[in-house]
Amino acid sequence: MSQDGGYEKKDVNLKVVVIVGIAIVLFLVFSFIGLNEYFLYEKEIVVEEQVLSQPSVRLEDLRAVEDTILTSYQLIDTAKNIYRIPIDRAMELMAAEGASKNK
């Protein structure tokens, strides 16, 4: 039988245990933050590639309708003699009207 009694004769170095514990906690926290940021970065890339890079058919249709409204003539109300004119022509008329009032 051995003479040492089967147990440790000195205490654990508490300073080393605390430093190692703090180092492990810091490593885990920074790993979590880093992985979270990496996940968000990759998610943005996937969303941009799959959703934002493809043109929307509904948006293209809406813009075509808006373009037609802004660039065409149309009779809106016959009883009140309301007409729609292209925006460029309306701006010319408003500019001419404003210039004639300033004279």
N, C-alpha and C positions, 0 to 999 in steps of 0.2 A: 504494500500500500504506500501511496506517496505521502510525503510529509507536508505538502502545501495546503491541505484541508479541502480541496476541491472547489474553492471559490476564489474570486478576485480579491487581492489584498489591498488594491487601491481603487479610488473612485474614478468614474468616467470624467474626462475633461469637459466640464459644462460649457466652457467658452467655445470649444471646437464644435460641440453639438449645436449650440445656438447659431453659430456662423453658418454651418452646413444647412441647418433648417431654414434660415433666412435666405440663403442662396437658392435652395430648392423652391421656396415660395416665390421668390423673384423670377426665377426661371419659368415657373408655371404661369405667372401673371403675364410676363412678356411674351411667352409662347402663345397664350390665349389671345392677347391683343394683336400680335402679328398674324396669327391664323385668321382672326376675324377681319382684319384689314385686307388680307389676301383674298378671302372669300368675297368681300364686298367689291373689290377691284375686278375679280373674275366675273362676278354677277353683272356688273355694269357692262363689261365687254360682251357677254352673251346677250343681254337685253338690247344693246346697240346693234349687234349683228342680226338678231332674229326679228326684232320688232321695229326699231327706228330706221334701219337702212332700207326697208321695203316700203315703196310708196303706197299710200292708202288709196284705194279705188274710190271710196266715198269722198275723200278729200279732193281728189282730182275732178270728180263729178261736180262737187260743190263749187270749186274754183271755175270750172267751165260755165256753170250757170251764172255765177257772179260776173264773169267776164262778159257774158252775153248781155246781162242787165246793164253793165256799165258802158257798153259800146254800141248799143242799138237804140233805134227809135221805136216807140210803141204808143198806141193810143190806150190810155188808162181808163178814162171815163168820158164817154161821148156827151153826156148831159152837162157836165161841168167843163168840157173842153180841156181836160187834163192830159198832157202828153209826157212821155218820158223821152229825154234826149240824151245822147252820149255825154259822159262826164267831161270830156275834153271840150266839147261845144258849149256846155253849160259854164265851164270856167272862162271861156273866151267871152261869152255874153256878160257874165258877171264882171269881168275885168273892164269890158267896154262900158258897161253901165256905171261902174265906179269911176272910170276916167271922165265920163261925161258929167258926172255930178261935181267933180272937183274943179271943173273949168269955170 
